[in-house]
């Protein structure tokens, strides 16, 4: 029995199916700056929060909200895949720790 697509004159689908890569908008200057800062923040003298205020002119809470959205952006992943994946893993680990504390479970670094 022939495939319906072959009967209709179309080429059979590729296996595994391949999605067309979506066009990724380039990152803005601020976003590139945030990724660069995350890559080397430990080089800045003093606390990270103070370095955030000096460099970006915003408070740490606003910065971390921007960073959280940025690491979910495909353009950020395309720009610096290793850094973005590391930041995503760190965020996921922090979320797991918070969830386990809320549930009263002990994490790998928790309790006696």
N, C-alpha and C positions, 0 to 999 in steps of 0.2 A: 504494500500500500504506500502510495506516495504522500509526502508531506504536503499539507495544504498550501504552504508558501511556495513550494516547487510547482504545484499545479497552477497556481496563479501567476507564475513567471517571476516571482521574487526570489532573491538569493536567500538561502537558509540563514537563520540567525547565527551569529558567532557564539561559540561556546568556549569558555563561560561568557555570558553576556557582558559587553563592555559599555560602560556609560560614557557619554561624551563629556570631556572635562568642561566644567562650567568656567566661564570667564571670571577671573578673580580680580576685583578692584584692587589697585595698588594701595598700600598703606599710606596714611598721611604722615606728615613730619612728626607730629606728636606721638603717634603710635610707634613709629620707628625709634623715636627717642626713648619711649618707655621700654621697649624690648632691649635696646642697648643698655639702658640703666639696669635692668634685671640681669643682664648678662654679666655686668661688672660692678654692681652696687657695693660689694665688699671693699672695693678700692677707695671708696669715698671715706674721708675722715669723719668720725662721729657716728651718731646713730642713723640708721636708715631713714627713719621718719623725718629727721632734720634735713637730710640730703634730698628727700622728696620735696619738702617745702622750698628749699633753695633752688632746686633745678626746675621744678614744674609750677611752682607758685600755688599749689593746692595742698590740702591736708591729706594725711595718710588714708583716711576713710574713702575720700573721693578717688584717690589714686588706685586703691585696691579694687574699687568698683570698676574703674576703667580697665584695669589689668584683667579682671575676671572676664569682662566682655571681650577684651582683645584676644585672650588665649582661646576663645571659641570661634574666632574669625578665621575662615579659610585663608585669607590673605596673610595673616600672621604665621600660620602654619607653613605656608609657601615661602615666606621670608626667612624664617629661622626654625626649621622643623625640630631640631634637637632641643632647643631652648623651650619652645612651646610645649612639646611633649613632657619635658621635665616639670614645667610649671603646672601642667594639667595633672600629672601624677601627684605632685605635692598638694594640690588643691583637693584631689580625691582622698588622699590620706588624711588631711585635716578634717574633711567632712565625715569620714568613717570614725575618726576619733571623737568628734562631737556627738555623733549619733550613738556611739557606744556609751559615752558618758551620760547622755540623756536616758538611755535604757538601763543604766546602772551596771553596765558590763565593764570588766577590766580590760584595758588594752595592753599591748606588749610593754608599755612603759608605765602602766598604772599599778597602783596599790601594793599592799604588802601581803 
